[in-house]
C-alpha cells in the first residue's frame, strides 16, 4: 500500500498556499463550526394559526407554503369525520356542515338548502355525494402533511373518530391533537412554547353531559362540546408540566372573549396568549382585556354573568352529579379543580377579585391582580378561507402577522366589478367560488357582532339608479361561502330589517352560521309557533291529549325536563288554534310542585339568575329579536337552555339527557404529562 501523500499544513491546520508560509487561513476559508457540520436554520420560525378548515385538509399544505410556515396551530372544526360518520350525524347537523363545506359544489349546497325539514338529506344524496372531510385520505396516506399540525376539535366533529385517535387506532404523521390530557412543547427561536388545548363548544347546560362519549370527551350525532371534567383535567395537566421558563398558549375553539369561564380558565392556566375561533369573522382580532374593557368593574361584570349562568345549571344538577361520582376519587378531583375556577370568579360587577387574589378588608372592590388583565393577549381567528395569523419567533421575541380577505366594498364606488377570473385577495388567500354581487350601495354595513360601520350618505335617486344598473351588470364578486354572523337588531341601525339584511349580505356573513332558539316558558306571553306543555310523561301522552286535527299540525315534539315538552307547529296561527282548543283550566299556571297538565306559549328568555352581575347578560343565546346580548358564544348552535339537561336531539342534534357523568365508575383516561424535554418535532 502506497504511503499517504504528505500535506503541507500551517500552524493552525490549514494548507499553505503553494508551500509558502502563511499566518491564518487563506482568503475565503472558514473554520468548521463546533456542531460537526450540521445545518443550522437561519431566520425566524413561523407558526401559522388558522381555524375551520372544515375537512379541506389539502388546504393545510397550501396555506403553509403560502405563509412560509414551519408549524400550524388549528383551533377546531378540523373535519374529524371518517367514512362511517355520515350514518351517525343528525340531519340538522348534516345540513349545517354540508351548507358551509368547502368540499361540496355550489349546486349540491343549493339543493340541500331547499330540502324540506321533514325530508332526510341522506335519502336525497348518496354518501359519495356528501364528502364531509378528507381525513380518510390522510389516514390511508393518499395525502400527507408537509408541516406538523397541532389542533383541538371544534363544535362539528365526530366523537367516535376522536376516540379512535386517542386509543391509537387512528394515527396520522405530523398530526398532533392537543387536549386536556396532552400538551405539546415547541422549542423554537429561543422560546419554549407550551400548547394547552381545550376543544368543543362551551354550552352551559351540557357541561355535565358526556353524550355518546365513552371517555372523558363529550359529543354525539356529529357535534362535540366541552365538559367540566375536561376543564378540571386540563388544569391538572397544566399544573404538572408547569415551567416558569415556558411561554404558554391556550388554544380553544370557543372564544375566551365571549365565555367568561374560558377567560377565567386561561388565567388559571397562567396563559400568555389565547388563540381561538368560533366567531367566524372575516378579519382576525387581537386584543387584551384592558384594551376592550373600560374598567375592571366592566370586566368583572362579564365574569359575574358567566358565573351566574353556570350556577343556574350547577344548582339544578348538583345532587345528581355528586352522587354519580361519589365512588370515583379521580373524577372528584377533576370536578373540584373546575369548580375552584368558577368559585374564584366574582359574583357582582363592583367587587371581588376576578383572579382569585386576596380581598382587602373594608374594600368592596378587592385587591385585583392586573397582570393578566393587561398582559395576557388574545387572538381570535377568521376562518381559514378568509384569513390567518402568523407567529414569527426569533431571538426570544414573538412577532405577529395577520392577513385577511376582508369585506368587499367595491360596490361603494358604483363601478362594476371586473369579470372573468377570480379577483386577487388581500394576503394571497385562495378564492375558489363565487357569490352574487352585492347590491347594498349606500347603505350602512352591519358588521358581525361588535358594532356597525357608520352609514354613508344615501345617493341621490339618479346615482342610486345608476349604481343599481351597474351592480346588476357586475360579475359576481368571488368569495368563499361563509356562515353569516349575527346581525344587530334593525332598530339599532335605524333602517328596515329587510334593508339591513341586504346591507349585511353585501359584506358576507350577516347571521351566525350557528343559530339558536333558547326560549324558556314564563307564563303566557306573545304568540309564537311553539307551545310549552307540562305534566306529560312522554311524547305519546302529549299526542293523546291533542285532537286528531291538532295532532296533524305538529312538526316536532321535544322533551324539556322530566314532565315538560316543547311542541313546534308550522305557523303561529296553528299554535294559537291548538291553544284555543284547550280548556281554560289547562291554560292556568300550575301550583308549585304540581304536575297538572298545562299549555302555554314558549317564551323568549332574558337573563335570569344574574343577581348583581352588573350590566352583562348571562350566556343565554336568544333569537334574532332577543334584545341586547351580553358575552355569548357564537361557537355553538345548541342554544343555552339553562336549568338542566331536558330533552334529546336539541340544538344541532346534540344530546341533552340527564344523569350527570356517564361511566361514573370508570376512571378517566390517565393524564399523561407532556415530557419537559423540548421536542422540536412537536412531541412532548
C-alpha positions as CSV (number, residue, x, y, z in Angstrom):
1,X,0.0,0.0,0.0
2,X,1.4,3.3,-1.0
3,X,2.3,5.7,1.7
4,X,-0.1,8.6,2.1
5,X,0.8,11.8,0.3
6,X,2.4,14.3,2.6
7,X,0.4,17.5,3.2
8,X,1.9,20.9,3.9
9,X,-0.2,22.4,6.8
10,X,0.5,25.6,8.7
11,X,0.4,26.0,12.4
12,X,-3.4,26.3,12.5
13,X,-4.0,23.2,10.5
14,X,-4.9,24.9,7.1
15,X,-3.0,24.1,3.9
16,X,-0.3,26.6,2.9
17,X,-0.6,28.4,-0.4
18,X,1.9,26.8,-2.8
19,X,4.0,25.7,0.2
20,X,4.6,29.3,1.3
21,X,4.3,30.2,5.0
22,X,1.0,31.9,5.8
23,X,-0.4,33.2,9.0
24,X,-4.1,32.3,9.3
25,X,-6.5,30.7,6.8
26,X,-6.4,31.6,3.1
27,X,-8.9,34.0,1.7
28,X,-12.5,32.6,1.6
29,X,-11.7,29.7,4.0
30,X,-13.6,29.4,7.3
31,X,-13.1,27.0,10.2
32,X,-15.8,24.3,10.7
33,X,-18.5,25.3,13.2
34,X,-18.4,23.4,16.5
35,X,-21.6,21.5,15.5
36,X,-19.8,18.9,13.3
37,X,-21.1,20.4,10.2
38,X,-24.9,20.2,10.9
39,X,-27.1,22.7,9.1
40,X,-28.4,25.5,11.3
41,X,-31.7,27.1,10.4
42,X,-31.2,30.8,9.9
43,X,-34.0,33.3,10.2
44,X,-37.2,33.2,12.2
45,X,-39.5,30.2,12.8
46,X,-43.1,30.8,11.6
47,X,-46.2,29.3,13.1
48,X,-49.4,29.5,11.0
49,X,-52.6,29.9,13.1
50,X,-55.8,29.0,11.3
51,X,-59.4,28.0,12.1
52,X,-62.2,26.0,10.5
53,X,-60.7,24.2,7.5
54,X,-63.9,22.1,7.6
55,X,-62.4,18.9,6.2
56,X,-60.5,20.6,3.4
57,X,-57.2,19.2,4.6
58,X,-55.3,19.6,1.4
59,X,-55.5,23.4,2.1
60,X,-53.2,22.9,5.1
61,X,-50.2,22.3,2.9
62,X,-51.2,25.1,0.5
63,X,-51.6,27.6,3.4
64,X,-48.3,26.5,4.9
65,X,-46.5,27.2,1.7
66,X,-48.2,30.5,1.2
67,X,-47.3,31.7,4.7
68,X,-43.9,30.0,4.7
69,X,-44.9,28.3,7.9
70,X,-42.8,25.7,9.8
71,X,-45.8,24.6,12.1
72,X,-49.6,25.0,12.1
73,X,-51.9,25.6,15.0
74,X,-55.6,24.9,14.2
75,X,-58.4,25.9,16.5
76,X,-61.2,23.5,15.7
77,X,-63.8,22.3,13.2
78,X,-60.9,20.5,11.6
79,X,-63.0,17.8,9.9
80,X,-62.8,14.8,12.2
81,X,-65.2,12.7,10.2
82,X,-64.4,9.4,8.6
83,X,-66.3,7.2,6.2
84,X,-68.6,5.9,8.9
85,X,-69.6,9.3,10.3
86,X,-72.4,10.1,7.9
87,X,-74.6,7.4,9.4
88,X,-74.3,8.8,12.9
89,X,-74.6,12.5,12.1
90,X,-78.0,14.1,12.8
91,X,-79.9,15.5,9.8
92,X,-79.9,19.1,11.2
93,X,-76.2,19.0,11.8
94,X,-75.5,17.4,8.4
95,X,-77.4,20.3,6.8
96,X,-75.3,22.8,8.6
97,X,-72.0,21.0,7.8
98,X,-72.8,20.5,4.2
99,X,-74.0,24.1,3.7
100,X,-70.6,25.5,4.7
101,X,-68.4,22.7,3.5
102,X,-65.6,23.7,1.0
103,X,-65.7,20.2,-0.4
104,X,-69.3,20.4,-1.9
105,X,-70.2,22.0,-5.2
106,X,-72.5,25.0,-5.1
107,X,-75.2,23.2,-6.9
108,X,-75.3,20.5,-4.2
109,X,-75.4,23.2,-1.5
110,X,-78.3,24.9,-3.1
111,X,-80.2,21.6,-3.4
112,X,-79.5,20.9,0.3
113,X,-80.8,24.3,1.4
114,X,-84.1,23.6,-0.4
115,X,-84.7,20.2,1.2
116,X,-87.8,20.5,3.5
117,X,-87.2,19.8,7.2
118,X,-89.3,16.7,7.2
119,X,-87.2,15.0,4.5
120,X,-83.8,13.4,5.2
121,X,-80.8,14.7,3.3
122,X,-79.3,11.2,3.5
123,X,-82.2,9.9,1.4
124,X,-81.6,12.5,-1.3
125,X,-77.9,12.0,-1.7
126,X,-75.5,9.1,-1.8
127,X,-72.6,9.1,0.6
128,X,-70.1,9.8,-2.2
129,X,-72.1,13.0,-2.9
130,X,-71.6,14.2,0.6
131,X,-67.9,14.2,1.4
132,X,-67.6,15.5,4.9
133,X,-63.9,15.5,5.2
134,X,-60.6,14.4,3.6
135,X,-59.5,12.7,6.8
136,X,-59.7,9.3,5.2
137,X,-57.2,10.4,2.6
138,X,-54.8,11.3,5.4
139,X,-55.4,8.0,7.2
140,X,-54.5,5.9,4.1
141,X,-51.7,8.3,3.2
142,X,-53.1,9.4,-0.1
143,X,-52.2,12.9,1.1
144,X,-49.6,13.8,3.7
145,X,-48.9,16.8,5.9
146,X,-45.9,18.9,4.9
147,X,-45.5,20.5,8.4
148,X,-46.6,19.5,11.9
149,X,-50.2,20.4,12.7
150,X,-51.4,20.9,16.3
151,X,-55.2,21.1,16.6
152,X,-58.1,20.9,19.0
153,X,-61.5,19.7,18.0
154,X,-64.4,22.1,17.3
155,X,-68.2,22.0,17.6
156,X,-68.8,20.0,14.4
157,X,-66.8,16.8,14.8
158,X,-67.5,13.1,15.3
159,X,-66.7,12.0,18.9
160,X,-66.1,8.4,17.7
161,X,-63.3,9.5,15.4
162,X,-61.6,11.5,18.2
163,X,-61.8,8.4,20.5
164,X,-60.1,6.3,17.8
165,X,-57.2,8.9,17.7
166,X,-57.0,8.8,21.5
167,X,-56.8,5.0,21.5
168,X,-54.2,4.9,18.8
169,X,-56.4,3.1,16.3
170,X,-56.1,6.2,14.0
171,X,-52.8,7.8,13.6
172,X,-51.6,10.5,11.1
173,X,-48.0,11.5,10.7
174,X,-47.3,15.1,11.9
175,X,-50.9,15.5,13.2
176,X,-51.0,16.2,16.9
177,X,-54.3,16.6,18.8
178,X,-54.0,18.9,21.8
179,X,-56.5,18.1,24.6
180,X,-56.9,18.2,28.3
181,X,-54.5,15.2,28.9
182,X,-51.9,16.1,26.3
183,X,-50.0,19.3,25.8
184,X,-47.1,20.0,23.3
185,X,-43.8,21.8,23.8
186,X,-42.1,23.6,20.9
187,X,-38.6,24.8,21.5
188,X,-38.1,27.2,18.6
189,X,-36.5,30.6,18.0
190,X,-35.2,30.9,21.6
191,X,-38.8,30.4,23.0
192,X,-40.2,27.3,24.7
193,X,-43.8,27.4,23.5
194,X,-46.2,25.2,25.6
195,X,-49.5,24.5,23.8
196,X,-52.5,23.8,26.1
197,X,-55.8,23.0,24.3
198,X,-59.5,22.6,25.0
199,X,-61.9,21.6,22.2
200,X,-65.6,21.7,21.6
201,X,-68.3,24.2,22.1
202,X,-69.0,25.7,25.5
203,X,-72.7,25.2,26.3
204,X,-73.7,25.7,29.9
205,X,-76.4,23.1,30.0
206,X,-74.1,20.4,28.5
207,X,-71.1,20.8,30.9
208,X,-72.3,17.8,32.8
209,X,-73.3,15.6,29.9
210,X,-71.0,13.2,28.1
211,X,-73.5,12.5,25.3
212,X,-72.2,9.5,23.3
213,X,-68.6,9.9,24.5
214,X,-67.1,6.7,26.1
215,X,-64.2,8.5,27.7
216,X,-63.8,12.0,29.2
217,X,-64.7,13.7,25.9
218,X,-68.3,14.5,25.0
219,X,-70.3,14.6,21.8
220,X,-72.9,12.9,19.8
221,X,-74.7,13.0,16.4
222,X,-71.9,14.9,14.7
223,X,-71.3,17.6,17.3
224,X,-68.9,17.9,20.3
225,X,-68.9,20.1,23.4
226,X,-66.8,20.8,26.5
227,X,-67.5,19.2,29.9
228,X,-66.5,20.4,33.3
229,X,-64.3,17.3,33.8
230,X,-62.3,18.3,30.7
231,X,-61.6,21.7,32.3
232,X,-60.6,20.0,35.5
233,X,-58.2,17.6,33.8
234,X,-56.7,20.4,31.7
235,X,-55.9,22.3,35.0
236,X,-54.3,19.2,36.4
237,X,-52.2,18.7,33.2
238,X,-51.1,22.3,33.1
239,X,-50.0,22.3,36.8
240,X,-47.9,19.1,36.3
241,X,-46.0,20.4,33.3
242,X,-45.6,24.0,34.6
243,X,-42.2,25.5,33.9
244,X,-41.8,29.3,34.5
245,X,-39.3,29.5,31.6
246,X,-42.1,28.5,29.1
247,X,-44.5,30.7,27.2
248,X,-48.0,29.3,27.5
249,X,-50.5,29.4,24.7
250,X,-54.1,28.4,25.4
251,X,-55.7,27.0,22.2
252,X,-59.5,26.8,22.2
253,X,-62.4,26.6,19.8
254,X,-64.7,28.9,21.7
255,X,-63.6,32.4,22.3
256,X,-62.4,33.4,25.8
257,X,-63.6,36.9,25.0
258,X,-67.2,35.6,24.8
259,X,-67.1,32.9,27.5
260,X,-66.3,34.2,31.0
261,X,-65.4,30.7,32.2
262,X,-62.8,30.2,29.5
263,X,-61.4,33.7,30.3
264,X,-61.0,32.7,33.9
265,X,-59.6,29.3,32.9
266,X,-56.9,31.0,30.8
267,X,-55.9,33.0,33.9
268,X,-55.8,29.8,36.0
269,X,-53.6,28.1,33.3
270,X,-51.2,31.1,33.5
271,X,-51.5,31.6,29.8
272,X,-49.6,34.3,28.0
273,X,-51.7,34.0,24.8
274,X,-55.0,32.6,23.8
275,X,-55.8,31.6,20.3
276,X,-59.4,30.9,19.4
277,X,-62.0,30.7,16.7
278,X,-65.8,30.4,16.9
279,X,-66.8,34.0,16.0
280,X,-66.4,33.4,12.2
281,X,-65.4,37.0,11.3
282,X,-63.7,37.9,8.1
283,X,-61.0,39.7,10.0
284,X,-58.9,38.3,12.8
285,X,-58.8,40.2,16.0
286,X,-56.0,40.9,18.5
287,X,-56.7,42.3,22.0
288,X,-56.2,42.1,25.7
289,X,-58.9,42.7,28.3
290,X,-57.5,46.1,29.2
291,X,-58.0,47.3,25.6
292,X,-61.7,46.3,25.3
293,X,-63.0,46.9,28.8
294,X,-63.4,50.5,30.1
295,X,-62.8,49.4,33.7
296,X,-62.1,46.4,35.9
297,X,-65.7,46.5,37.1
298,X,-66.8,46.1,33.5
299,X,-64.6,43.1,33.2
300,X,-65.8,41.7,36.5
301,X,-69.4,42.0,35.2
302,X,-68.6,39.7,32.3
303,X,-67.2,37.1,34.6
304,X,-70.0,37.5,37.1
305,X,-72.6,37.0,34.4
306,X,-70.9,33.8,33.3
307,X,-70.7,32.6,36.9
308,X,-74.4,33.2,37.4
309,X,-75.2,31.3,34.2
310,X,-73.1,28.4,35.4
311,X,-74.6,28.4,38.8
312,X,-78.1,28.1,37.3
313,X,-77.2,24.8,35.8
314,X,-75.0,23.6,38.7
315,X,-77.6,24.0,41.4
316,X,-80.1,22.0,39.2
317,X,-77.8,19.0,38.7
318,X,-75.6,19.2,41.7
319,X,-77.1,16.3,43.6
320,X,-77.1,14.0,40.6
321,X,-73.5,14.8,39.7
322,X,-72.2,14.4,43.2
323,X,-73.9,11.0,43.6
324,X,-72.7,9.9,40.2
325,X,-69.1,10.5,41.0
326,X,-69.2,9.7,44.8
327,X,-67.2,6.4,44.3
328,X,-64.7,7.9,41.8
329,X,-61.9,9.8,43.5
330,X,-60.2,10.8,40.3
331,X,-63.3,12.4,38.9
332,X,-64.0,14.1,42.2
333,X,-60.5,15.8,42.0
334,X,-61.1,16.9,38.4
335,X,-64.5,18.3,39.3
336,X,-63.1,20.2,42.3
337,X,-60.4,21.7,40.0
338,X,-63.0,23.1,37.7
339,X,-65.4,24.3,40.4
340,X,-62.4,26.1,42.0
341,X,-62.1,28.2,38.8
342,X,-65.8,29.2,39.0
343,X,-65.6,30.0,42.7
344,X,-62.8,32.5,42.1
345,X,-64.9,34.4,39.6
346,X,-66.7,37.5,41.1
347,X,-70.4,37.4,41.9
348,X,-71.0,41.1,41.4
349,X,-69.6,43.6,39.0
350,X,-68.2,46.1,41.5
351,X,-66.5,43.8,44.0
352,X,-64.4,40.7,44.4
353,X,-61.2,39.7,42.6
354,X,-61.6,38.0,39.2
355,X,-58.2,36.5,39.5
356,X,-58.8,34.9,42.9
357,X,-56.3,37.0,44.9
358,X,-56.7,38.4,48.4
359,X,-59.5,40.9,49.1
360,X,-58.6,43.7,51.4
361,X,-60.9,44.2,54.5
362,X,-63.3,47.0,54.1
363,X,-62.7,47.3,50.3
364,X,-65.6,46.0,48.4
365,X,-63.7,46.2,45.1
366,X,-60.9,43.9,46.4
367,X,-57.3,43.9,45.5
368,X,-57.1,43.0,41.9
369,X,-54.0,41.5,40.2
370,X,-54.0,43.4,37.0
371,X,-51.1,41.5,35.3
372,X,-53.3,39.1,33.4
373,X,-55.8,41.8,32.7
374,X,-53.2,43.8,30.9
375,X,-50.6,41.3,29.7
376,X,-52.5,38.2,28.5
377,X,-53.1,38.7,24.8
378,X,-55.9,37.1,22.9
379,X,-56.1,36.3,19.2
380,X,-59.4,35.3,17.5
381,X,-59.0,34.0,14.0
382,X,-61.0,34.3,10.9
383,X,-62.0,31.1,9.2
384,X,-59.1,29.6,7.1
385,X,-60.9,30.5,3.9
386,X,-60.8,34.2,4.8
387,X,-57.6,34.8,6.8
388,X,-54.9,33.7,9.1
389,X,-52.4,34.7,11.8
390,X,-48.6,34.0,11.7
391,X,-46.5,34.0,14.9
392,X,-42.9,34.7,13.9
393,X,-40.4,33.6,16.6
394,X,-36.8,34.7,16.6
395,X,-34.3,35.6,19.3
396,X,-36.8,35.1,22.0
397,X,-39.3,37.5,20.5
398,X,-42.8,36.6,19.2
399,X,-43.9,38.9,16.3
400,X,-47.3,38.6,14.6
401,X,-48.5,39.0,11.1
402,X,-52.3,38.9,10.3
403,X,-53.8,38.5,6.8
404,X,-57.5,38.6,5.8
405,X,-59.5,38.6,2.7
406,X,-61.8,41.1,4.4
407,X,-65.0,42.7,3.3
408,X,-65.8,43.7,-0.3
409,X,-66.5,47.4,-0.5
410,X,-66.2,47.6,-4.3
411,X,-69.9,48.3,-4.6
412,X,-69.5,51.6,-2.8
413,X,-67.7,53.1,-5.9
414,X,-70.6,52.4,-8.1
415,X,-68.3,50.8,-10.7
416,X,-68.9,47.3,-12.0
417,X,-66.6,44.6,-10.8
418,X,-64.1,43.1,-13.2
419,X,-65.5,40.0,-14.8
420,X,-63.7,36.8,-15.7
421,X,-61.1,35.3,-13.4
422,X,-61.5,35.5,-9.7
423,X,-60.2,38.7,-8.1
424,X,-57.0,38.7,-6.2
425,X,-57.4,38.5,-2.5
426,X,-55.6,40.5,0.2
427,X,-52.9,38.4,1.7
428,X,-52.9,36.0,-1.3
429,X,-55.7,33.8,0.1
430,X,-57.2,31.3,-2.3
431,X,-60.6,32.1,-3.7
432,X,-62.4,29.2,-5.2
433,X,-66.1,30.0,-5.5
434,X,-68.3,33.0,-6.3
435,X,-71.4,34.5,-4.7
436,X,-73.8,37.1,-6.3
437,X,-72.5,40.7,-6.5
438,X,-73.5,42.9,-3.5
439,X,-76.5,45.2,-4.0
440,X,-76.5,47.4,-1.0
441,X,-74.7,50.5,-2.3
442,X,-75.0,53.5,0.0
443,X,-76.5,51.5,2.9
444,X,-74.8,51.2,6.3
445,X,-72.9,47.9,6.6
446,X,-73.7,45.8,9.6
447,X,-70.5,44.3,10.9
448,X,-70.7,41.0,12.8
449,X,-71.3,41.2,16.5
450,X,-69.1,44.2,17.5
451,X,-71.0,47.2,16.3
452,X,-71.6,48.8,12.9
453,X,-69.7,50.8,10.3
454,X,-71.1,54.4,10.3
455,X,-73.6,54.7,7.4
456,X,-72.6,56.5,4.3
457,X,-74.8,59.3,2.9
458,X,-77.5,58.0,0.7
459,X,-77.0,58.7,-3.0
460,X,-79.4,60.9,-5.0
461,X,-82.0,59.0,-6.9
462,X,-80.2,59.3,-10.2
463,X,-77.0,58.0,-8.8
464,X,-78.8,55.2,-7.0
465,X,-80.5,54.0,-10.2
466,X,-77.1,54.1,-12.0
467,X,-75.5,52.2,-9.2
468,X,-78.2,49.6,-9.3
469,X,-77.8,49.2,-13.0
470,X,-74.1,48.8,-12.8
471,X,-74.4,46.4,-9.9
472,X,-76.7,44.2,-12.0
473,X,-74.2,44.1,-14.8
474,X,-71.3,43.3,-12.4
475,X,-69.7,39.9,-12.4
476,X,-70.1,38.0,-9.1
477,X,-67.5,39.1,-6.5
478,X,-65.7,35.8,-5.8
479,X,-65.8,34.9,-2.1
480,X,-65.9,31.6,-0.4
481,X,-69.3,30.8,1.1
482,X,-69.3,31.5,4.8
483,X,-71.6,31.2,7.6
484,X,-73.3,34.5,8.4
485,X,-72.6,36.2,11.7
486,X,-75.4,37.6,13.8
487,X,-76.8,40.9,12.7
488,X,-77.7,43.7,15.0
489,X,-81.4,44.4,15.7
490,X,-82.9,46.5,12.9
491,X,-84.0,49.2,15.4
492,X,-80.4,49.8,16.4
493,X,-79.3,50.7,12.9
494,X,-82.3,52.9,12.2
495,X,-83.3,51.1,9.0
496,X,-85.9,48.4,8.0
497,X,-84.9,44.9,8.7
498,X,-85.0,43.9,5.1
499,X,-82.6,46.7,4.1
500,X,-80.3,45.8,7.0
501,X,-80.2,42.2,5.8
502,X,-79.3,43.2,2.3
503,X,-76.6,45.5,3.5
504,X,-75.2,42.8,5.8
505,X,-75.1,40.3,2.9
506,X,-73.1,42.8,0.9
507,X,-70.1,42.0,3.2
508,X,-70.6,38.3,3.6
509,X,-71.6,36.8,6.9
510,X,-74.5,38.7,8.4
511,X,-76.0,36.0,10.6
512,X,-74.3,33.4,12.7
513,X,-73.9,30.1,11.0
514,X,-75.0,28.5,14.2
515,X,-78.4,29.8,15.1
516,X,-80.0,29.3,18.5
517,X,-83.5,29.5,19.8
518,X,-83.4,29.5,23.6
519,X,-86.9,30.4,24.7
520,X,-88.0,29.4,28.2
521,X,-91.5,29.2,29.4
522,X,-92.6,32.0,31.7
523,X,-96.4,32.3,31.5
524,X,-98.5,33.1,28.5
525,X,-96.8,35.9,26.6
526,X,-96.8,36.9,22.9
527,X,-97.9,34.2,20.5
528,X,-95.3,32.0,18.8
529,X,-95.3,28.8,16.8
530,X,-94.0,26.8,19.9
531,X,-96.1,25.7,22.8
532,X,-94.8,24.6,26.2
533,X,-96.7,21.6,27.7
534,X,-96.1,20.5,31.3
535,X,-97.4,17.5,33.2
536,X,-96.8,14.9,30.4
537,X,-94.6,11.9,30.9
538,X,-93.8,11.2,27.3
539,X,-94.5,12.2,23.7
540,X,-97.4,9.8,23.3
541,X,-99.1,11.4,26.3
542,X,-98.9,14.7,24.5
543,X,-100.4,13.4,21.3
544,X,-103.2,11.7,23.2
545,X,-104.4,14.9,24.7
546,X,-104.5,16.7,21.3
547,X,-107.4,16.2,18.9
548,X,-106.7,14.4,15.6
549,X,-106.8,17.7,13.8
550,X,-104.4,19.4,16.1
551,X,-102.0,16.4,16.2
552,X,-101.7,16.5,12.4
553,X,-100.3,20.1,12.7
554,X,-97.4,19.1,15.0
555,X,-94.0,19.4,13.4
556,X,-91.9,18.0,16.3
557,X,-92.1,17.3,20.0
558,X,-89.1,17.7,22.2
559,X,-88.7,16.7,25.8
560,X,-87.8,19.6,28.2
561,X,-87.3,18.2,31.7
562,X,-89.0,15.2,33.3
563,X,-92.6,16.1,32.7
564,X,-92.3,19.0,30.2
565,X,-92.4,19.1,26.4
566,X,-91.9,21.7,23.6
567,X,-94.3,21.3,20.7
568,X,-93.4,23.1,17.5
569,X,-96.0,24.0,14.8
570,X,-95.5,25.3,11.3
571,X,-97.0,28.7,11.9
572,X,-98.1,31.0,14.8
573,X,-101.7,30.6,13.8
574,X,-101.5,26.8,14.1
575,X,-100.1,27.1,17.6
576,X,-102.7,29.6,18.5
577,X,-105.5,27.4,17.2
578,X,-104.3,24.4,19.3
579,X,-104.0,26.6,22.4
580,X,-107.5,27.9,21.8
581,X,-108.9,24.4,21.7
582,X,-107.7,23.7,25.3
583,X,-109.9,24.3,28.3
584,X,-109.4,27.4,30.5
585,X,-108.2,25.1,33.3
586,X,-105.3,23.8,31.2
587,X,-104.2,27.3,30.5
588,X,-103.9,28.3,34.1
589,X,-100.4,28.1,35.7
590,X,-99.9,25.1,37.8
591,X,-99.1,25.4,41.5
592,X,-95.6,25.0,42.7
593,X,-94.6,21.3,42.8
594,X,-97.8,20.3,41.0
595,X,-97.7,18.1,37.8
596,X,-101.1,19.2,36.4
597,X,-101.3,19.4,32.6
598,X,-100.8,23.0,31.4
599,X,-100.5,24.7,28.0
600,X,-98.7,28.0,27.3
601,X,-96.6,29.7,24.7
602,X,-92.9,29.1,24.7
603,X,-91.4,32.4,25.7
604,X,-88.1,34.0,24.6
605,X,-86.0,34.3,27.7
606,X,-83.9,37.1,29.2
607,X,-81.1,36.7,31.7
608,X,-82.5,35.0,34.9
609,X,-80.4,34.3,37.9
610,X,-78.0,37.1,37.1
611,X,-78.1,38.7,40.5
612,X,-75.9,41.7,40.8
613,X,-73.7,40.8,37.8
614,X,-73.7,44.3,36.5
615,X,-75.0,45.1,33.0
616,X,-73.6,42.0,31.4
617,X,-76.2,39.4,30.4
618,X,-75.6,35.8,31.3
619,X,-74.8,33.4,28.5
620,X,-78.3,32.9,27.2
621,X,-78.5,32.7,23.5
622,X,-81.7,34.2,22.2
623,X,-83.2,34.5,18.8
624,X,-82.9,37.4,16.4
625,X,-85.2,39.6,18.4
626,X,-84.0,38.6,21.9
627,X,-82.8,42.1,22.6
628,X,-79.3,43.3,23.7
629,X,-76.9,40.5,24.2
630,X,-74.0,40.1,26.5
631,X,-71.0,37.9,26.2
632,X,-72.4,34.9,24.5
633,X,-70.9,32.1,22.5
634,X,-71.1,32.1,18.7
635,X,-69.2,28.8,18.6
636,X,-72.2,26.5,19.0
637,X,-75.7,26.2,17.8
638,X,-77.1,24.4,20.7
639,X,-78.8,27.4,22.3
640,X,-78.4,27.9,26.0
641,X,-81.3,26.3,27.7
642,X,-80.1,26.6,31.2
643,X,-81.5,24.9,34.2
644,X,-80.8,21.3,33.4
645,X,-80.5,18.8,30.6
646,X,-84.1,18.3,29.5
647,X,-84.6,16.9,26.1
648,X,-82.7,15.0,23.5
649,X,-81.8,16.0,20.0
650,X,-81.8,19.7,20.7
651,X,-79.7,22.4,19.1
652,X,-77.8,20.8,16.2
653,X,-78.8,17.3,17.1
654,X,-76.7,17.0,20.2
655,X,-77.9,15.1,23.3
656,X,-79.1,16.8,26.4
657,X,-80.0,13.9,28.6
658,X,-79.9,13.8,32.4
659,X,-77.8,11.7,34.6
660,X,-74.6,13.5,35.3
661,X,-71.4,11.9,34.0
662,X,-71.6,8.7,32.1
663,X,-69.5,5.8,33.2
664,X,-69.0,7.3,36.7
665,X,-67.4,4.1,38.0
666,X,-64.7,4.2,35.3
667,X,-61.6,6.3,35.9
668,X,-60.9,8.9,33.3
669,X,-58.2,8.5,30.8
670,X,-54.8,8.8,32.5
671,X,-53.4,12.4,32.5
672,X,-50.1,11.6,30.9
673,X,-48.0,14.7,31.3
674,X,-46.0,16.0,28.4
675,X,-42.3,15.5,28.7
676,X,-40.4,18.5,29.8
677,X,-37.8,17.7,27.3
678,X,-38.1,20.1,24.4
679,X,-39.3,18.4,21.2
680,X,-38.8,20.5,18.1
681,X,-40.7,17.9,16.2
682,X,-43.8,18.6,18.2
683,X,-43.9,15.6,20.5
684,X,-43.8,16.3,24.2
